[in-house]
C-alpha cells in the first residue's frame, strides 16, 4: 500500500492561515502535500483567484494525514 502525495506549486489558504508572528503564518492542509522549500511561491486565497502575495515556506511537517506548513510572507499585493 502506497502513501498518497500531492505536489503543490503555490500556497492556497482558503482563509485558513494562522498568523504566528508579523509576517509568519501557519497553514494546515488535509492529506500529505509536498511544497518547494525556501524559494518564493505565490500565495492565493483560492486556486483560481488572484495572487495575494509571495511567500517562502520555511517548515513543512507531515503528521496524522495532514500537512502543516509555516511560511513567511515576503511581499503582499494590496489595493490599500
Biopython code that builds the backbone (N, CA, C, O; Angstrom):
import numpy as np
from Bio.PDB.StructureBuilder import StructureBuilder

atoms = [
    (1, "UNK", "N", (0.850, -1.167, 0.000)),
    (1, "UNK", "CA", (0.000, 0.000, 0.000)),
    (1, "UNK", "C", (0.899, 1.233, 0.000)),
    (1, "UNK", "O", (1.829, 1.330, 0.800)),
    (2, "UNK", "N", (0.619, 2.171, -0.896)),
    (2, "UNK", "CA", (1.420, 3.382, -1.006)),
    (2, "UNK", "C", (0.799, 4.547, -0.265)),
    (2, "UNK", "O", (-0.361, 4.509, 0.146)),
    (3, "UNK", "N", (1.596, 5.571, -0.108)),
    (3, "UNK", "CA", (1.134, 6.797, 0.547)),
    (3, "UNK", "C", (0.740, 7.795, -0.528)),
    (3, "UNK", "O", (1.526, 8.065, -1.436)),
    (4, "UNK", "N", (-0.475, 8.353, -0.440)),
    (4, "UNK", "CA", (-0.904, 9.374, -1.373)),
    (4, "UNK", "C", (-0.146, 10.662, -1.127)),
    (4, "UNK", "O", (0.036, 11.067, 0.021)),
    (5, "UNK", "N", (0.296, 11.309, -2.193)),
    (5, "UNK", "CA", (1.089, 12.525, -2.078)),
    (5, "UNK", "C", (0.700, 13.483, -3.187)),
    (5, "UNK", "O", (0.583, 13.085, -4.346)),
    (6, "UNK", "N", (0.502, 14.739, -2.836)),
    (6, "UNK", "CA", (0.143, 15.767, -3.801)),
    (6, "UNK", "C", (1.283, 16.777, -3.866)),
    (6, "UNK", "O", (1.816, 17.177, -2.831)),
    (7, "UNK", "N", (1.661, 17.192, -5.068)),
    (7, "UNK", "CA", (2.705, 18.187, -5.264)),
    (7, "UNK", "C", (2.049, 19.539, -5.538)),
    (7, "UNK", "O", (1.260, 19.666, -6.475)),
    (8, "UNK", "N", (2.369, 20.543, -4.732)),
    (8, "UNK", "CA", (1.786, 21.873, -4.877)),
    (8, "UNK", "C", (2.866, 22.882, -5.238)),
    (8, "UNK", "O", (3.983, 22.822, -4.725)),
    (9, "UNK", "N", (2.519, 23.817, -6.132)),
    (9, "UNK", "CA", (3.472, 24.849, -6.554)),
    (9, "UNK", "C", (3.030, 26.240, -6.145)),
    (9, "UNK", "O", (3.646, 27.228, -6.543)),
    (10, "UNK", "N", (1.966, 26.331, -5.353)),
    (10, "UNK", "CA", (1.504, 27.596, -4.788)),
    (10, "UNK", "C", (0.850, 27.304, -3.445)),
    (10, "UNK", "O", (0.452, 26.170, -3.176)),
    (11, "UNK", "N", (0.741, 28.320, -2.609)),
    (11, "UNK", "CA", (0.079, 28.189, -1.320)),
    (11, "UNK", "C", (-1.342, 28.698, -1.482)),
    (11, "UNK", "O", (-1.545, 29.874, -1.783)),
    (12, "UNK", "N", (-2.330, 27.834, -1.287)),
    (12, "UNK", "CA", (-3.749, 28.209, -1.368)),
    (12, "UNK", "C", (-4.301, 28.157, 0.051)),
    (12, "UNK", "O", (-4.388, 27.082, 0.646)),
    (13, "UNK", "N", (-4.673, 29.312, 0.595)),
    (13, "UNK", "CA", (-5.030, 29.400, 2.011)),
    (13, "UNK", "C", (-6.496, 29.130, 2.313)),
    (13, "UNK", "O", (-6.808, 28.600, 3.380)),
    (14, "UNK", "N", (-7.392, 29.472, 1.422)),
    (14, "UNK", "CA", (-8.842, 29.389, 1.653)),
    (14, "UNK", "C", (-9.232, 30.099, 2.952)),
    (14, "UNK", "O", (-10.254, 29.780, 3.560)),
    (15, "UNK", "N", (-8.405, 31.065, 3.368)),
    (15, "UNK", "CA", (-8.686, 31.840, 4.575)),
    (15, "UNK", "C", (-8.391, 31.111, 5.868)),
    (15, "UNK", "O", (-8.796, 31.573, 6.935)),
    (16, "UNK", "N", (-7.692, 29.973, 5.806)),
    (16, "UNK", "CA", (-7.452, 29.153, 6.990)),
    (16, "UNK", "C", (-6.073, 29.361, 7.621)),
    (16, "UNK", "O", (-5.721, 28.648, 8.561)),
    (17, "UNK", "N", (-5.298, 30.307, 7.133)),
    (17, "UNK", "CA", (-3.974, 30.531, 7.683)),
    (17, "UNK", "C", (-4.056, 31.194, 9.062)),
    (17, "UNK", "O", (-4.984, 31.951, 9.345)),
    (18, "UNK", "N", (-3.070, 30.895, 9.911)),
    (18, "UNK", "CA", (-2.979, 31.498, 11.240)),
    (18, "UNK", "C", (-1.689, 32.306, 11.302)),
    (18, "UNK", "O", (-0.624, 31.815, 10.929)),
    (19, "UNK", "N", (-1.788, 33.537, 11.770)),
    (19, "UNK", "CA", (-0.598, 34.372, 11.916)),
    (19, "UNK", "C", (0.141, 33.952, 13.180)),
    (19, "UNK", "O", (-0.444, 33.899, 14.262)),
    (20, "UNK", "N", (1.438, 33.653, 13.036)),
    (20, "UNK", "CA", (2.275, 33.295, 14.173)),
    (20, "UNK", "C", (3.061, 34.506, 14.668)),
    (20, "UNK", "O", (3.193, 34.729, 15.872)),
    (21, "UNK", "N", (3.569, 35.264, 13.740)),
    (21, "UNK", "CA", (4.303, 36.496, 14.012)),
    (21, "UNK", "C", (3.915, 37.496, 12.938)),
    (21, "UNK", "O", (2.978, 37.257, 12.176)),
    (22, "UNK", "N", (4.621, 38.605, 12.870)),
    (22, "UNK", "CA", (4.257, 39.681, 11.947)),
    (22, "UNK", "C", (4.057, 39.201, 10.509)),
    (22, "UNK", "O", (2.995, 39.431, 9.930)),
    (23, "UNK", "N", (5.049, 38.546, 9.928)),
    (23, "UNK", "CA", (4.948, 38.076, 8.543)),
    (23, "UNK", "C", (5.038, 36.558, 8.425)),
    (23, "UNK", "O", (5.280, 36.038, 7.336)),
    (24, "UNK", "N", (4.849, 35.848, 9.522)),
    (24, "UNK", "CA", (4.955, 34.393, 9.520)),
    (24, "UNK", "C", (3.579, 33.782, 9.785)),
    (24, "UNK", "O", (2.875, 34.177, 10.714)),
    (25, "UNK", "N", (3.217, 32.817, 8.955)),
    (25, "UNK", "CA", (1.903, 32.192, 9.024)),
    (25, "UNK", "C", (2.044, 30.680, 9.053)),
    (25, "UNK", "O", (3.061, 30.132, 8.627)),
    (26, "UNK", "N", (1.007, 30.004, 9.564)),
    (26, "UNK", "CA", (0.938, 28.550, 9.569)),
    (26, "UNK", "C", (-0.373, 28.141, 8.910)),
    (26, "UNK", "O", (-1.414, 28.766, 9.115)),
    (27, "UNK", "N", (-0.301, 27.094, 8.125)),
    (27, "UNK", "CA", (-1.469, 26.592, 7.408)),
    (27, "UNK", "C", (-1.491, 25.072, 7.495)),
    (27, "UNK", "O", (-0.485, 24.415, 7.230)),
    (28, "UNK", "N", (-2.641, 24.517, 7.866)),
    (28, "UNK", "CA", (-2.817, 23.066, 7.938)),
    (28, "UNK", "C", (-3.661, 22.631, 6.748)),
    (28, "UNK", "O", (-4.762, 23.142, 6.539)),
    (29, "UNK", "N", (-3.140, 21.682, 5.967)),
    (29, "UNK", "CA", (-3.842, 21.162, 4.795)),
    (29, "UNK", "C", (-4.110, 19.672, 5.013)),
    (29, "UNK", "O", (-3.288, 18.969, 5.601)),
    (30, "UNK", "N", (-5.240, 19.205, 4.547)),
    (30, "UNK", "CA", (-5.598, 17.794, 4.651)),
    (30, "UNK", "C", (-4.757, 16.975, 3.678)),
    (30, "UNK", "O", (-4.525, 17.396, 2.544)),
    (31, "UNK", "N", (-4.306, 15.819, 4.117)),
    (31, "UNK", "CA", (-3.508, 14.933, 3.271)),
    (31, "UNK", "C", (-2.037, 15.306, 3.291)),
    (31, "UNK", "O", (-1.631, 16.293, 3.905)),
    (32, "UNK", "N", (-1.252, 14.493, 2.606)),
    (32, "UNK", "CA", (0.189, 14.732, 2.517)),
    (32, "UNK", "C", (0.485, 15.510, 1.248)),
    (32, "UNK", "O", (0.124, 15.089, 0.149)),
    (33, "UNK", "N", (1.143, 16.648, 1.409)),
    (33, "UNK", "CA", (1.444, 17.523, 0.280)),
    (33, "UNK", "C", (2.918, 17.900, 0.325)),
    (33, "UNK", "O", (3.511, 18.044, 1.394)),
    (34, "UNK", "N", (3.483, 18.054, -0.844)),
    (34, "UNK", "CA", (4.877, 18.440, -0.972)),
    (34, "UNK", "C", (4.931, 19.824, -1.605)),
    (34, "UNK", "O", (4.281, 20.073, -2.620)),
    (35, "UNK", "N", (5.701, 20.720, -1.008)),
    (35, "UNK", "CA", (5.850, 22.091, -1.486)),
    (35, "UNK", "C", (7.327, 22.393, -1.687)),
    (35, "UNK", "O", (8.175, 21.803, -1.018)),
    (36, "UNK", "N", (7.648, 23.308, -2.603)),
    (36, "UNK", "CA", (9.046, 23.744, -2.716)),
    (36, "UNK", "C", (9.426, 24.542, -1.467)),
    (36, "UNK", "O", (8.655, 25.379, -0.997)),
    (37, "UNK", "N", (10.607, 24.278, -0.944)),
    (37, "UNK", "CA", (11.069, 24.925, 0.286)),
    (37, "UNK", "C", (12.041, 26.060, -0.036)),
    (37, "UNK", "O", (12.841, 25.975, -0.967)),
    (38, "UNK", "N", (11.946, 27.127, 0.766)),
    (38, "UNK", "CA", (12.918, 28.216, 0.756)),
    (38, "UNK", "C", (13.044, 28.960, -0.571)),
    (38, "UNK", "O", (14.064, 29.600, -0.823)),
    (39, "UNK", "N", (12.020, 28.885, -1.423)),
    (39, "UNK", "CA", (12.015, 29.689, -2.645)),
    (39, "UNK", "C", (10.687, 30.443, -2.712)),
    (39, "UNK", "O", (9.690, 29.964, -2.170)),
    (40, "UNK", "N", (10.647, 31.596, -3.354)),
    (40, "UNK", "CA", (9.398, 32.369, -3.437)),
    (40, "UNK", "C", (8.340, 31.647, -4.281)),
    (40, "UNK", "O", (8.610, 31.214, -5.401)),
    (41, "UNK", "N", (7.122, 31.526, -3.716)),
    (41, "UNK", "CA", (5.983, 30.972, -4.460)),
    (41, "UNK", "C", (4.748, 31.819, -4.172)),
    (41, "UNK", "O", (4.682, 32.523, -3.164)),
    (42, "UNK", "N", (3.769, 31.739, -5.078)),
    (42, "UNK", "CA", (2.547, 32.531, -4.954)),
    (42, "UNK", "C", (1.701, 32.099, -3.760)),
    (42, "UNK", "O", (1.633, 30.916, -3.425)),
    (43, "UNK", "N", (1.063, 33.073, -3.127)),
    (43, "UNK", "CA", (0.093, 32.825, -2.061)),
    (43, "UNK", "C", (-1.254, 33.333, -2.575)),
    (43, "UNK", "O", (-1.385, 34.500, -2.944)),
    (44, "UNK", "N", (-2.252, 32.447, -2.594)),
    (44, "UNK", "CA", (-3.585, 32.794, -3.077)),
    (44, "UNK", "C", (-4.629, 32.347, -2.073)),
    (44, "UNK", "O", (-4.407, 31.404, -1.313)),
    (45, "UNK", "N", (-5.770, 33.025, -2.071)),
    (45, "UNK", "CA", (-6.886, 32.605, -1.221)),
    (45, "UNK", "C", (-7.585, 31.393, -1.836)),
    (45, "UNK", "O", (-7.956, 30.467, -1.115)),
    (46, "UNK", "N", (-7.770, 31.386, -3.151)),
    (46, "UNK", "CA", (-8.355, 30.248, -3.866)),
    (46, "UNK", "C", (-7.449, 29.885, -5.036)),
    (46, "UNK", "O", (-6.667, 30.709, -5.507)),
    (47, "UNK", "N", (-7.562, 28.660, -5.492)),
    (47, "UNK", "CA", (-6.700, 28.155, -6.565)),
    (47, "UNK", "C", (-6.755, 29.029, -7.820)),
    (47, "UNK", "O", (-5.724, 29.300, -8.437)),
    (48, "UNK", "N", (-7.949, 29.465, -8.193)),
    (48, "UNK", "CA", (-8.110, 30.255, -9.413)),
    (48, "UNK", "C", (-8.184, 31.757, -9.141)),
    (48, "UNK", "O", (-8.424, 32.540, -10.060)),
    (49, "UNK", "N", (-7.983, 32.164, -7.891)),
    (49, "UNK", "CA", (-8.059, 33.577, -7.532)),
    (49, "UNK", "C", (-6.782, 34.326, -7.864)),
    (49, "UNK", "O", (-5.808, 33.763, -8.364)),
    (50, "UNK", "N", (-6.822, 35.624, -7.564)),
    (50, "UNK", "CA", (-5.660, 36.471, -7.793)),
    (50, "UNK", "C", (-4.589, 36.198, -6.739)),
    (50, "UNK", "O", (-4.887, 35.743, -5.635)),
    (51, "UNK", "N", (-3.364, 36.478, -7.091)),
    (51, "UNK", "CA", (-2.248, 36.306, -6.161)),
    (51, "UNK", "C", (-2.314, 37.372, -5.078)),
    (51, "UNK", "O", (-2.358, 38.563, -5.385)),
    (52, "UNK", "N", (-2.323, 36.957, -3.811)),
    (52, "UNK", "CA", (-2.335, 37.894, -2.684)),
    (52, "UNK", "C", (-0.940, 38.364, -2.330)),
    (52, "UNK", "O", (-0.763, 39.455, -1.788)),
    (53, "UNK", "N", (0.049, 37.545, -2.636)),
    (53, "UNK", "CA", (1.423, 37.890, -2.309)),
    (53, "UNK", "C", (2.356, 36.763, -2.669)),
    (53, "UNK", "O", (1.984, 35.801, -3.342)),
    (54, "UNK", "N", (3.582, 36.908, -2.202)),
    (54, "UNK", "CA", (4.615, 35.892, -2.426)),
    (54, "UNK", "C", (5.105, 35.422, -1.065)),
    (54, "UNK", "O", (5.390, 36.229, -0.181)),
    (55, "UNK", "N", (5.200, 34.107, -0.908)),
    (55, "UNK", "CA", (5.650, 33.537, 0.354)),
    (55, "UNK", "C", (6.830, 32.613, 0.161)),
    (55, "UNK", "O", (7.131, 32.185, -0.953)),
    (56, "UNK", "N", (7.493, 32.312, 1.261)),
    (56, "UNK", "CA", (8.612, 31.371, 1.253)),
    (56, "UNK", "C", (8.387, 30.386, 2.401)),
    (56, "UNK", "O", (8.355, 30.781, 3.567)),
    (57, "UNK", "N", (8.233, 29.120, 2.068)),
    (57, "UNK", "CA", (7.979, 28.088, 3.084)),
    (57, "UNK", "C", (9.273, 27.798, 3.827)),
    (57, "UNK", "O", (10.307, 27.511, 3.224)),
    (58, "UNK", "N", (9.192, 27.880, 5.147)),
    (58, "UNK", "CA", (10.360, 27.660, 5.990)),
    (58, "UNK", "C", (10.308, 26.332, 6.748)),
    (58, "UNK", "O", (11.336, 25.836, 7.208)),
    (59, "UNK", "N", (9.102, 25.757, 6.877)),
    (59, "UNK", "CA", (8.961, 24.486, 7.595)),
    (59, "UNK", "C", (7.800, 23.706, 6.989)),
    (59, "UNK", "O", (6.752, 24.270, 6.674)),
    (60, "UNK", "N", (8.003, 22.407, 6.833)),
    (60, "UNK", "CA", (6.984, 21.502, 6.294)),
    (60, "UNK", "C", (6.936, 20.283, 7.206)),
    (60, "UNK", "O", (7.960, 19.658, 7.482)),
    (61, "UNK", "N", (5.725, 19.954, 7.673)),
    (61, "UNK", "CA", (5.581, 18.836, 8.618)),
    (61, "UNK", "C", (4.417, 17.960, 8.175)),
    (61, "UNK", "O", (3.330, 18.456, 7.881)),
    (62, "UNK", "N", (4.659, 16.648, 8.130)),
    (62, "UNK", "CA", (3.618, 15.676, 7.823)),
    (62, "UNK", "C", (3.316, 14.906, 9.089)),
    (62, "UNK", "O", (4.223, 14.396, 9.748)),
    (63, "UNK", "N", (2.028, 14.821, 9.431)),
    (63, "UNK", "CA", (1.644, 14.057, 10.608)),
    (63, "UNK", "C", (0.134, 13.827, 10.595)),
    (63, "UNK", "O", (-0.635, 14.735, 10.277)),
    (64, "UNK", "N", (-0.284, 12.621, 10.940)),
    (64, "UNK", "CA", (-1.711, 12.282, 11.069)),
    (64, "UNK", "C", (-2.523, 12.662, 9.841)),
    (64, "UNK", "O", (-3.601, 13.246, 9.957)),
    (65, "UNK", "N", (-2.001, 12.326, 8.659)),
    (65, "UNK", "CA", (-2.666, 12.593, 7.375)),
    (65, "UNK", "C", (-2.925, 14.082, 7.141)),
    (65, "UNK", "O", (-3.895, 14.452, 6.479)),
    (66, "UNK", "N", (-2.064, 14.925, 7.681)),
    (66, "UNK", "CA", (-2.139, 16.370, 7.461)),
    (66, "UNK", "C", (-0.753, 16.904, 7.135)),
    (66, "UNK", "O", (0.264, 16.328, 7.519)),
    (67, "UNK", "N", (-0.742, 18.023, 6.414)),
    (67, "UNK", "CA", (0.486, 18.745, 6.133)),
    (67, "UNK", "C", (0.390, 20.095, 6.816)),
    (67, "UNK", "O", (-0.584, 20.825, 6.632)),
    (68, "UNK", "N", (1.398, 20.423, 7.602)),
    (68, "UNK", "CA", (1.450, 21.726, 8.264)),
    (68, "UNK", "C", (2.613, 22.493, 7.645)),
    (68, "UNK", "O", (3.759, 22.046, 7.695)),
    (69, "UNK", "N", (2.308, 23.654, 7.059)),
    (69, "UNK", "CA", (3.380, 24.474, 6.501)),
    (69, "UNK", "C", (3.472, 25.773, 7.289)),
    (69, "UNK", "O", (2.467, 26.349, 7.707)),
    (70, "UNK", "N", (4.688, 26.206, 7.474)),
    (70, "UNK", "CA", (4.963, 27.508, 8.062)),
    (70, "UNK", "C", (5.641, 28.316, 6.966)),
    (70, "UNK", "O", (6.633, 27.880, 6.383)),
    (71, "UNK", "N", (5.102, 29.487, 6.692)),
    (71, "UNK", "CA", (5.669, 30.298, 5.615)),
    (71, "UNK", "C", (5.782, 31.748, 6.033)),
    (71, "UNK", "O", (5.045, 32.240, 6.888)),
    (72, "UNK", "N", (6.725, 32.408, 5.402)),
    (72, "UNK", "CA", (6.947, 33.832, 5.617)),
    (72, "UNK", "C", (6.419, 34.572, 4.392)),
    (72, "UNK", "O", (6.788, 34.248, 3.263)),
    (73, "UNK", "N", (5.574, 35.548, 4.607)),
    (73, "UNK", "CA", (5.066, 36.380, 3.524)),
    (73, "UNK", "C", (6.132, 37.429, 3.220)),
    (73, "UNK", "O", (6.404, 38.300, 4.046)),
    (74, "UNK", "N", (6.735, 37.346, 2.030)),
    (74, "UNK", "CA", (7.841, 38.237, 1.711)),
    (74, "UNK", "C", (7.412, 39.427, 0.867)),
    (74, "UNK", "O", (8.142, 40.414, 0.779)),
    (75, "UNK", "N", (6.243, 39.351, 0.246)),
    (75, "UNK", "CA", (5.661, 40.520, -0.417)),
    (75, "UNK", "C", (4.156, 40.355, -0.458)),
    (75, "UNK", "O", (3.639, 39.239, -0.521)),
    (76, "UNK", "N", (3.460, 41.479, -0.422)),
    (76, "UNK", "CA", (1.998, 41.482, -0.353)),
    (76, "UNK", "C", (1.447, 42.343, -1.481)),
    (76, "UNK", "O", (1.874, 43.483, -1.666)),
    (77, "UNK", "N", (0.506, 41.800, -2.227)),
    (77, "UNK", "CA", (-0.216, 42.578, -3.233)),
    (77, "UNK", "C", (-1.448, 43.132, -2.554)),
    (77, "UNK", "O", (-2.311, 42.372, -2.116)),
    (78, "UNK", "N", (-1.541, 44.453, -2.461)),
    (78, "UNK", "CA", (-2.644, 45.076, -1.731)),
    (78, "UNK", "C", (-3.195, 46.248, -2.514)),
    (78, "UNK", "O", (-2.460, 46.976, -3.182)),
    (79, "UNK", "N", (-4.511, 46.418, -2.417)),
    (79, "UNK", "CA", (-5.162, 47.573, -3.054)),
    (79, "UNK", "C", (-5.289, 48.737, -2.099)),
    (79, "UNK", "O", (-5.739, 49.811, -2.497)),
    (80, "UNK", "N", (-4.902, 48.551, -0.836)),
    (80, "UNK", "CA", (-4.997, 49.620, 0.174)),
    (80, "UNK", "C", (-3.890, 50.622, 0.038)),
    (80, "UNK", "O", (-3.827, 51.580, 0.809)),
]
sb = StructureBuilder()
sb.init_structure("model")
sb.init_model(0)
sb.init_chain("A")
sb.init_seg("    ")
for serial, (resi, resn, name, xyz) in enumerate(atoms, 1):
    if name == "N":
        sb.init_residue(resn, " ", resi, " ")
    sb.init_atom(name, np.array(xyz, "f"), 0.0, 1.0, " ", f" {name:<3s}", serial, name[0])
structure = sb.get_structure()
